[in-house]
Amino acid sequence: MAEKNDGRVRKAIGDIAPTLAEVTDDVLFGEIWERPELSKRDRSLITCAALVSTGKTEQMGFHFPTAVENGVTQEELIEMITHLAFYVGWPNAMSSINRVRQIFAEQAE
């Protein structure tokens, strides 16, 4: 992610789901996110687009701020949602934009 994996998933859910936390930290964020074929910025933008496309607004609280840490601007995230509205559905875009507004407001505080 923005920095080399720091075990944050183990810290967040390791007490209840240690195996899920381990494979998430080690495989997803340790191996996949560290592959050189895509930049972390590109991986973040792709991940955020996937979350919008599938309506996974709960996960946006982690991935959208991380995308900003990885060099994606807030304006680019909004534009991505606007663009996707016509490909993945208006309801997904509207739910996402409301969630992103909340995330950006929390960051501003």
Buried (B, 14 or more C-beta within 10 A) or exposed (E): BBEEBEBBBBEBEBEEBEEEBBBBBBEEBBEEBEEEEEEBBEBBBEBBBBBBBEBBBEBBBBBBBBBBBBBBEBEBBBEBBEEBBEEBBEEBBEBBBEBBEEBBEEEEE
